[in-house]
Amino acid sequence: MAHPKEILAKLNANARKSLSQNFLTSPHWAEILTNAVTEGETPKAIWEIGPGLGALTQLLVKKATVPVTLFEYDRKLSAFLREEYPETPLIEGDVLKAPLEALAKKANRIAVLSNLPYHLSSPIFFKLVDIKPFLTRVVLTFQKEFAQRLLAKVGQESYGGLSIVAQLHFKITSLGTLPSGAFYPAPSIASEAVILEPLNPTDLDVPKICKLIKAGFLHPRKKMVSNLKQAFPNVDWEQALASQSLSTNARAEELSEAQWILLSQAL
């Protein structure tokens, strides 16, 4: 595959900063990412979100044993991809506005691959949470800082509400750090690739736990008990905290995932 700079010149296009366009140039990482999404349980379809110039697509369509669908926002890149991969369906437009749930229900079991635009990391992550029942495996490349928040454990600097919610929904594994030189144009920050494998615990009310976590982290500088009282005024939070040997001075980031699960029993 030609270098992105050459392809963009032929398309009379530029990498658009407003869309966080940084195109993968590393064959090494293209292999790792496409291998990761095609391993494990066989899905019924694979979605690639933001294929750009097709650095992953060119390998994915060869390796995949199931239909691949592309989601691309950029009009010029969509036209290029349609020409390069005429047999591969492409949905053009904002993926956040696409009827993902309806599409997911139709496909039933989906694997997802994406080098995510940094500014869409959180919205797309939570879109995937919404369709988790239909997912088999997700391989995403995030800004390293965001990936570290997903992976963090209690006591680590990056740990917070996102860490707990993400780990309630998925088993998360790091594939490693992609240096800025793996992209064109090179971003000013490193990236990290992760695998998300859906968790579907039958003994936990995950939506209730997530609602509690969201409330607890609502005002991070406040004591957690104040946040919880504001969100759930009918609960005796002093007693609930005491039952878990937790101080009323505790901050939300001091509780582990297991402690949040136990605390949710007060609701």
C-alpha positions as CSV (number, residue, x, y, z in Angstrom):
1,M,0.0,0.0,0.0
2,A,1.3,3.5,-0.9
3,H,2.2,5.9,1.9
4,P,-0.8,8.0,3.1
5,K,0.9,11.2,2.0
6,E,0.9,9.9,-1.6
7,I,-2.7,8.7,-1.6
8,L,-3.9,12.0,-0.1
9,A,-2.1,13.9,-2.7
10,K,-3.8,11.9,-5.5
11,L,-7.1,12.5,-3.8
12,N,-6.4,16.2,-3.5
13,A,-7.1,15.8,0.2
14,N,-5.3,16.5,3.5
15,A,-5.4,14.8,6.9
16,R,-8.1,16.7,8.7
17,K,-7.2,17.8,12.3
18,S,-10.8,18.4,13.1
19,L,-11.5,14.7,12.5
20,S,-8.3,13.6,14.4
21,Q,-7.1,11.9,11.1
22,N,-3.9,10.1,11.7
23,F,-3.4,7.2,9.3
24,L,-1.7,4.0,10.3
25,T,1.6,3.4,8.4
26,S,3.0,0.5,10.4
27,P,2.7,-2.9,8.7
28,H,3.7,-4.5,12.0
29,W,0.8,-2.9,13.9
30,A,-1.6,-3.6,11.0
31,E,-0.8,-7.3,11.4
32,I,-1.2,-7.2,15.2
33,L,-4.6,-5.4,15.1
34,T,-6.1,-7.5,12.3
35,N,-4.9,-10.7,13.8
36,A,-6.4,-9.7,17.2
37,V,-9.9,-9.0,15.8
38,T,-10.0,-12.3,13.7
39,E,-8.9,-14.5,16.6
40,G,-11.2,-16.1,19.2
41,E,-14.9,-16.7,18.8
42,T,-16.0,-16.5,15.2
43,P,-18.5,-13.6,14.7
44,K,-21.1,-13.4,12.0
45,A,-19.7,-10.0,10.8
46,I,-16.8,-7.6,11.4
47,W,-17.2,-3.8,11.5
48,E,-14.3,-1.5,10.9
49,I,-15.0,2.0,12.2
50,G,-13.0,4.8,10.6
51,P,-11.0,2.8,8.0
52,G,-9.4,5.9,6.6
53,L,-7.2,4.9,3.7
54,G,-7.5,1.2,4.4
55,A,-4.3,0.3,6.2
56,L,-6.3,-2.3,8.2
57,T,-8.9,-2.9,5.6
58,Q,-6.5,-4.4,3.1
59,L,-5.5,-7.1,5.6
60,L,-8.9,-7.5,7.2
61,V,-10.8,-8.4,4.0
62,K,-8.2,-11.1,3.3
63,K,-8.2,-12.6,6.8
64,A,-11.9,-12.4,7.6
65,T,-14.0,-15.4,7.0
66,V,-17.2,-13.4,7.6
67,P,-18.6,-10.2,5.9
68,V,-16.8,-6.9,6.7
69,T,-18.6,-3.6,6.8
70,L,-16.9,-0.2,6.9
71,F,-18.1,3.0,8.6
72,E,-16.4,6.1,7.3
73,Y,-17.3,9.8,7.9
74,D,-15.0,11.5,5.4
75,R,-16.6,11.8,1.9
76,K,-13.4,11.7,-0.1
77,L,-12.1,8.7,1.9
78,S,-15.4,6.9,1.4
79,A,-15.2,7.3,-2.3
80,F,-11.6,6.0,-2.3
81,L,-12.5,3.0,-0.2
82,R,-15.5,2.2,-2.4
83,E,-13.2,2.1,-5.4
84,E,-10.5,0.0,-3.6
85,Y,-13.0,-2.4,-2.0
86,P,-16.0,-2.5,-4.2
87,E,-17.3,-5.8,-2.7
88,T,-17.2,-4.4,0.9
89,P,-20.2,-2.5,2.1
90,L,-19.5,1.0,3.4
91,I,-21.8,3.1,5.5
92,E,-20.9,6.8,5.0
93,G,-21.5,9.4,7.7
94,D,-21.3,9.9,11.5
95,V,-21.1,6.5,13.1
96,L,-22.6,8.0,16.3
97,K,-25.8,8.7,14.3
98,A,-25.9,5.4,12.6
99,P,-28.5,2.9,13.7
100,L,-25.9,0.6,15.3
101,E,-28.4,-1.3,17.5
102,A,-30.6,-2.2,14.6
103,L,-27.6,-3.2,12.5
104,A,-26.1,-5.2,15.4
105,K,-29.4,-7.1,15.9
106,K,-29.4,-8.0,12.2
107,A,-25.8,-9.2,12.2
108,N,-26.3,-10.7,15.7
109,R,-22.6,-11.5,16.6
110,I,-20.1,-8.8,15.7
111,A,-16.4,-8.1,16.1
112,V,-15.3,-4.5,15.8
113,L,-12.0,-3.0,14.8
114,S,-11.0,0.7,14.9
115,N,-8.2,3.1,15.1
116,L,-10.5,5.6,16.8
117,P,-10.3,9.4,16.3
118,Y,-9.1,10.6,19.7
119,H,-11.9,13.1,20.1
120,L,-14.5,10.3,19.7
121,S,-13.0,7.8,22.1
122,S,-15.5,8.1,24.9
123,P,-18.7,8.5,22.8
124,I,-17.8,5.5,20.6
125,F,-16.8,3.4,23.6
126,F,-20.2,4.0,25.2
127,K,-22.0,3.3,21.9
128,L,-20.3,-0.1,22.0
129,V,-21.4,-0.6,25.6
130,D,-25.0,-0.1,24.3
131,I,-24.6,-3.0,21.8
132,K,-22.5,-5.2,24.0
133,P,-25.0,-8.1,23.9
134,F,-24.2,-8.5,20.2
135,L,-20.4,-8.2,20.4
136,T,-17.9,-11.0,20.4
137,R,-14.7,-9.0,20.5
138,V,-13.6,-5.4,20.0
139,V,-10.1,-4.2,19.1
140,L,-9.6,-0.5,19.5
141,T,-6.7,1.9,19.3
142,F,-7.1,4.9,21.7
143,Q,-5.1,7.8,22.9
144,K,-2.8,6.2,25.4
145,E,-4.1,8.3,28.3
146,F,-7.7,7.1,27.6
147,A,-6.6,3.5,27.3
148,Q,-4.8,3.7,30.6
149,R,-8.0,5.0,32.2
150,L,-9.9,1.9,30.9
151,L,-7.2,-0.4,32.2
152,A,-6.4,1.2,35.6
153,K,-6.9,-0.5,38.9
154,V,-7.7,1.1,42.3
155,G,-4.8,3.1,43.6
156,Q,-3.4,3.9,40.2
157,E,-3.3,7.5,39.0
158,S,-5.5,6.9,36.0
159,Y,-8.2,5.1,38.0
160,G,-11.7,6.5,38.1
161,G,-15.3,6.0,37.3
162,L,-14.6,5.1,33.6
163,S,-12.2,2.4,34.8
164,I,-14.8,0.7,36.9
165,V,-17.6,0.9,34.4
166,A,-15.4,-0.3,31.6
167,Q,-14.2,-3.3,33.6
168,L,-17.7,-4.2,34.6
169,H,-18.7,-4.4,30.9
170,F,-15.5,-5.9,29.4
171,K,-12.4,-7.9,30.1
172,I,-9.8,-5.5,28.9
173,T,-6.3,-6.5,27.6
174,S,-3.6,-4.2,26.3
175,L,-1.9,-5.1,23.0
176,G,0.8,-2.5,23.6
177,T,1.8,1.1,22.8
178,L,1.9,2.4,19.3
179,P,4.5,5.1,18.9
180,S,3.6,8.4,17.2
181,G,5.8,7.3,14.3
182,A,3.3,4.5,13.4
183,F,1.0,7.1,12.0
184,Y,0.9,9.9,9.4
185,P,0.8,12.6,10.3
186,A,2.5,11.7,13.5
187,P,0.3,12.7,16.5
188,S,2.0,14.5,19.4
189,I,1.0,11.7,21.8
190,A,1.3,7.9,21.9
191,S,-1.6,5.5,21.3
192,E,-2.4,2.2,22.9
193,A,-4.4,-0.7,21.4
194,V,-6.7,-2.8,23.6
195,I,-8.9,-5.9,23.3
196,L,-12.4,-5.7,24.8
197,E,-14.1,-9.0,25.5
198,P,-17.7,-8.6,26.7
199,L,-18.7,-9.7,30.2
200,N,-22.2,-10.7,30.9
201,P,-22.4,-11.6,34.6
202,T,-25.8,-13.0,35.4
203,D,-25.5,-12.4,39.1
204,L,-24.9,-8.6,38.9
205,D,-27.2,-5.7,38.1
206,V,-24.6,-3.9,36.0
207,P,-26.8,-0.9,35.1
208,K,-27.6,-0.3,38.8
209,I,-24.0,-0.5,39.7
210,C,-23.0,1.9,36.9
211,K,-25.7,4.3,38.0
212,L,-24.2,4.3,41.5
213,I,-20.7,4.8,40.2
214,K,-21.8,7.7,38.1
215,A,-23.3,9.4,41.1
216,G,-20.3,8.7,43.3
217,F,-17.9,10.4,40.9
218,L,-20.3,13.2,40.0
219,H,-18.3,15.8,41.9
220,P,-14.8,14.3,42.4
221,R,-13.6,16.9,44.9
222,K,-16.6,16.2,47.2
223,K,-16.8,13.4,49.7
224,M,-18.4,10.4,48.0
225,V,-21.2,10.3,50.7
226,S,-22.3,13.8,49.7
227,N,-22.6,12.8,46.0
228,L,-24.5,9.6,46.9
229,K,-27.0,11.5,49.2
230,Q,-27.7,14.0,46.4
231,A,-28.4,11.2,43.9
232,F,-30.2,8.8,46.3
233,P,-31.6,10.8,49.2
234,N,-33.7,7.9,50.5
235,V,-30.8,5.7,51.3
236,D,-29.0,5.7,54.7
237,W,-25.5,6.0,53.2
238,E,-23.7,6.3,56.6
239,Q,-25.0,2.9,57.5
240,A,-24.4,1.5,54.0
241,L,-20.7,2.7,54.1
242,A,-20.3,1.4,57.7
243,S,-21.6,-2.1,56.6
244,Q,-18.7,-2.2,54.2
245,S,-16.2,-0.8,56.7
246,L,-15.9,2.4,54.7
247,S,-15.4,5.8,56.1
248,T,-17.9,8.6,55.4
249,N,-14.8,10.6,54.4
250,A,-14.0,8.1,51.6
251,R,-13.5,9.4,48.1
252,A,-15.0,7.6,45.1
253,E,-11.6,6.8,43.6
254,E,-10.6,4.9,46.8
255,L,-13.1,2.2,46.3
256,S,-12.4,-0.9,44.2
257,E,-14.8,-2.5,41.7
258,A,-15.7,-5.1,44.3
259,Q,-16.5,-2.5,46.9
260,W,-18.8,-0.6,44.4
261,I,-20.6,-3.9,43.7
262,L,-21.2,-4.5,47.4
263,L,-22.2,-0.9,48.0
264,S,-24.8,-1.1,45.2
265,Q,-26.8,-3.6,47.5
266,A,-27.9,-0.5,49.4
267,L,-30.1,0.6,46.5
